[in-house]
Amino acid sequence: MKHVVTMALIAVAAPAAAQEARTVIDDTGSEVTLPGNPQRIVSLHDTSLTVALLELGIEPVGSHGRTRTDGTPYIRSSATATGMDFDTSDIAFMGNLPADVERVAAADPDLIVTTNWQTADVDRLRRIAPTYVFDIATTDDFDVYAKLAELTGRGDRLAALEARYAAQLDLIRSQIDTDALRVSVIQGHDGELLVWNTYGTLGKVLRDAGFEFPEIVDAIEGNQRQTFSAEMLPRFDADMIFVTYRADRGETVADARAALESVLPSWCEALHACRENQVVYLPRSLASTATYDAASTLAYTILSHADGRALAMMPDRLR
């Protein structure tokens, strides 16, 4: 395979300060004895774990991935978020669902990180190497990111990324009265409306910057999605609405609109934001990827759409 690594990645990939082996408790309540300085990590969730490891300067020896229609594997969101994928790195493909446990063993890991979404047998994984399981159904994406930094000794790198992100939020708030602007993130799928309390990194940036959300969105608990029928659509209206699409599957903005039309053919007429041309469409790989580079791009995207533009605000009676 080709091995492409940018100078920026080399700069942050220097060995972390030596640590002693230690025992921690993972999200299943199991004790995991971590190596002092793991060198061969296998990651069994691409968007939640692999892209974060890469941004922290760690190239795993193996990763979970998806396959295209032609059968070629890819690490979802990684090419656009980090510039690295199976064909541009030495990362070995570990399969999808379930991951191939024999491939994991062949990668000779000294640490395996996985999630409760992954269906590979955890007991078999634990017999290969220490295995830390994340509960991504209830844990915020960036809390997972912070724990990864802790497990791998990359706290300094995380602190620098967090400082940059804080400065970008300050910039948004200095230019926009975020408390006065209501936003919403919605997605159509098979005739239903899918909504999260906080939709990936896009939702994190919007909430951290202080934008207001509809009450029905605030009422959604945890990190799970909820489905809603067409008659509920007006309750998700806002001054600005964000809609995503799967560009990695060949989808376009037209597909995102068609998915909402499958919920309600007249969805655009039903929503103030769409009637006023205040819907922003984004590739889902950017909107959902838990990396600070994605957060940075989204911060400036939000700023460019909301700052210096005469937005038509929702009438008070609709708020």
Order of alpha helices (4+ residues) and beta strands (2+ residues): alpha-beta-beta-beta-alpha-beta-beta-beta-alpha-beta-alpha-beta-alpha-beta-alpha-alpha-beta-beta-alpha-alpha-beta-beta-alpha-alpha-alpha-beta-alpha-alpha
